[in-house]
Amino acid sequence: MKRKVLALMVPALLMASAANAAEIYNKNGNKLDLYGKVDGLHYFSDDASEDGDQTYVRFGLKGETQITSELTGYGQWE
């Protein structure tokens, strides 16, 4: 029974990822957010071209500005 639980837990832990976001500026109708994601992956395969570390990191910035009372501008860089 313990082996069965372990066999299910290991892939679940390997597929877990972390995503975070933080507002770094908010003043006078202007906002700037920083966000990111980290995925830790390792593939096991008989084919050497698909085997190995597949870890990646993604981060970016999102911005928002109040142009007029009825118009808002948005921007994003990743």
C-alpha positions in Angstrom: 0.0 0.0 0.0 2.8 2.4 0.8 4.4 1.9 -2.6 1.1 2.7 -4.3 0.8 6.0 -2.3 4.4 6.8 -3.1 3.9 6.1 -6.8 1.1 8.6 -6.9 2.8 11.3 -4.8 6.1 11.5 -6.7 4.5 12.6 -10.0 2.2 15.0 -8.2 5.1 16.7 -6.5 7.1 16.8 -9.8 4.2 18.5 -11.6 3.7 21.2 -8.9 4.5 24.7 -9.9 4.6 28.1 -8.1 3.1 31.3 -9.4 3.3 34.7 -7.7 2.3 38.3 -8.3 3.0 41.6 -6.5 1.9 45.1 -7.0 5.1 47.2 -7.1 3.6 50.7 -7.8 0.1 52.2 -7.4 -0.2 56.0 -7.4 -2.4 58.6 -9.1 -4.2 56.0 -11.3 -1.0 54.3 -12.4 -0.3 50.7 -11.5 2.6 48.3 -12.1 2.4 44.6 -11.3 5.3 42.1 -11.4 4.3 38.4 -11.8 6.0 35.1 -12.4 5.9 31.4 -12.6 8.4 28.6 -12.0 7.9 25.1 -13.3 10.4 22.4 -12.2 10.3 19.5 -14.6 12.5 16.5 -15.4 11.5 14.0 -18.1 12.7 10.4 -18.1 12.6 8.8 -21.6 14.3 6.2 -23.7 14.7 8.9 -26.4 17.8 11.0 -25.5 16.4 14.1 -27.3 13.3 14.1 -24.9 15.2 13.1 -21.7 16.4 15.6 -19.2 15.7 18.9 -17.4 12.7 20.9 -18.8 12.5 23.5 -16.0 11.5 27.0 -17.0 10.8 30.4 -15.5 8.4 33.0 -16.7 8.1 36.6 -15.5 6.6 39.8 -16.6 5.2 43.2 -15.9 1.6 44.5 -16.3 0.8 48.2 -16.3 -2.4 50.2 -16.1 -2.9 53.9 -16.3 -6.0 56.1 -16.1 -5.9 58.3 -19.2 -9.3 60.0 -18.6 -12.3 59.2 -16.3 -13.7 56.9 -19.1 -10.5 55.7 -20.7 -7.9 53.3 -19.2 -4.6 52.2 -20.9 -3.1 48.7 -20.4 0.3 47.2 -21.2 2.0 43.9 -20.6 5.6 42.6 -21.1 6.5 39.0 -20.6 
